[in-house]
Amino acid sequence: MLASVASSLTARRLRAHGSILALCLWSVYLWNMATPGLLDRSANLKGTDFLHFYTLGSLALAHRGADLYNLQAQSAVSARRVPQAAGIVYLPLYPPQVSLFFAPLAHLNYAFAVLAWLCFSSLIYFLCCYSVWRSCPNLRSHALTVLILALAFPAFWHLIAWGQTSALVLACFTLAYFALRAQREFLAGLALGFLIFKPQLGIAAAIVFVLVFRWKVIVGALLSVSSQLTAAWLYYGPGPLLCATYPTCYRCWSRDPTKPTPCAPSGPCLSLGLPPPLRSTSSRRCSWPRSRFSAGEAAFLFPCATRRYCSQPFCSHHT
């Protein structure tokens, strides 16, 4: 059955299906964005998720490290800089160095900043796609197919629709892939270490490389992480990194599961990017154990596959 399905997925059909999907996704996006001002047709702020990073950058410009994990302070800054964003509140999930990265964009007004970020994210995405395409000989004769499927990828659509940071994550994994492909394990670790801004995406990889004894990768990752946290320490001082612990954050969020309360401005809940308890009591009981089980399962299975197939090339050179 699988063989028959695979044989039916010709390059021509992939191009046709990808073109239909891309047309549907991007026509809806353009129609939704084709409004004057900063609100789309659904009355949502354009590039909604980017607002949080724009606010963090604004706090970095003002050296307000104590407010990096203060919900009320960030909401006030967002409303002051982007009046259309009044009432929007984001959970402070990112470590302090993320605010430094977005500080240059905070010099611009929101419209230009979000446009610049979307262009930058698109550039990173297509550079990663192009690099992987070039590294795989069997794909080089399917450039048009790869381009269409890259445009039709729903994750890319969400990246642009919401102004997310997924392109940075993709860049980290792509750089690590090429470093490992070239047997530069230390450089791969440096690239993976940048995932500290979303550490939940790097935990499984860290476990895998420890289990397969790739110590150069681990050392590179630790150096990358320590460099980023040191930069935040030098800019803000020790407060945003050393104040709060995870149990403190848990108590702050547990007062009302439906209305999370921020920790004190001088004590960030998530100084190292640790995930907070979810809002719903039921989801807090179910989702976190499920995610830990999935990460553990991946950490167990992937090393087994790595040990068995480590001698195989990343991309086949057979035509």
Stockholm file with secondary structure:
# STOCKHOLM 1.0

chainA/1-319         MLASVASSLTARRLRAHGSILALCLWSVYLWNMATPGLLDRSANLKGTDFLHFYTLGSLALAHRGADLYNLQAQSAVSARRVPQAAGIVYLPLYPPQVSLFFAPLAHLNYAFAVLAWLCFSSLIYFLCCYSVWRSCPNLRSHALTVLILALAFPAFWHLIAWGQTSALVLACFTLAYFALRAQREFLAGLALGFLIFKPQLGIAAAIVFVLVFRWKVIVGALLSVSSQLTAAWLYYGPGPLLCATYPTCYRCWSRDPTKPTPCAPSGPCLSLGLPPPLRSTSSRRCSWPRSRFSAGEAAFLFPCATRRYCSQPFCSHHT
#=GR chainA/1-319 SS CHHHHHHHCCHHHHHHHHHHHHHHHHHHHHHHHCSSSSBCTTSCBTTTTHHHHHHHHHHHHTTCGGGTTCHHHHHHHHHHHCGGGTTCCCCCCSCTHHHHHHTGGGGSCHHHHHHHHHHHHHHHHHHHHHHHHHHCGGGGGGHHHHHHHHHHCHHHHHHHHHTCSHHHHHHHHHHHHHHHHTTCHHHHHHHHHGGGGSGGGTHHHHHHHHHTTCHHHHHHHHHHHHHHHHHHHHHHCSHHHHSCCHHHHHHHHTSCTTSCCCCCTTSCTTTTCCCCCCSSHHHHHHHHHHHHHHHHHHHHHHHHHHHHHTTSCSSCCCC
#=GC SS_cons         CHHHHHHHCCHHHHHHHHHHHHHHHHHHHHHHHCSSSSBCTTSCBTTTTHHHHHHHHHHHHTTCGGGTTCHHHHHHHHHHHCGGGTTCCCCCCSCTHHHHHHTGGGGSCHHHHHHHHHHHHHHHHHHHHHHHHHHCGGGGGGHHHHHHHHHHCHHHHHHHHHTCSHHHHHHHHHHHHHHHHTTCHHHHHHHHHGGGGSGGGTHHHHHHHHHTTCHHHHHHHHHHHHHHHHHHHHHHCSHHHHSCCHHHHHHHHTSCTTSCCCCCTTSCTTTTCCCCCCSSHHHHHHHHHHHHHHHHHHHHHHHHHHHHHTTSCSSCCCC
//
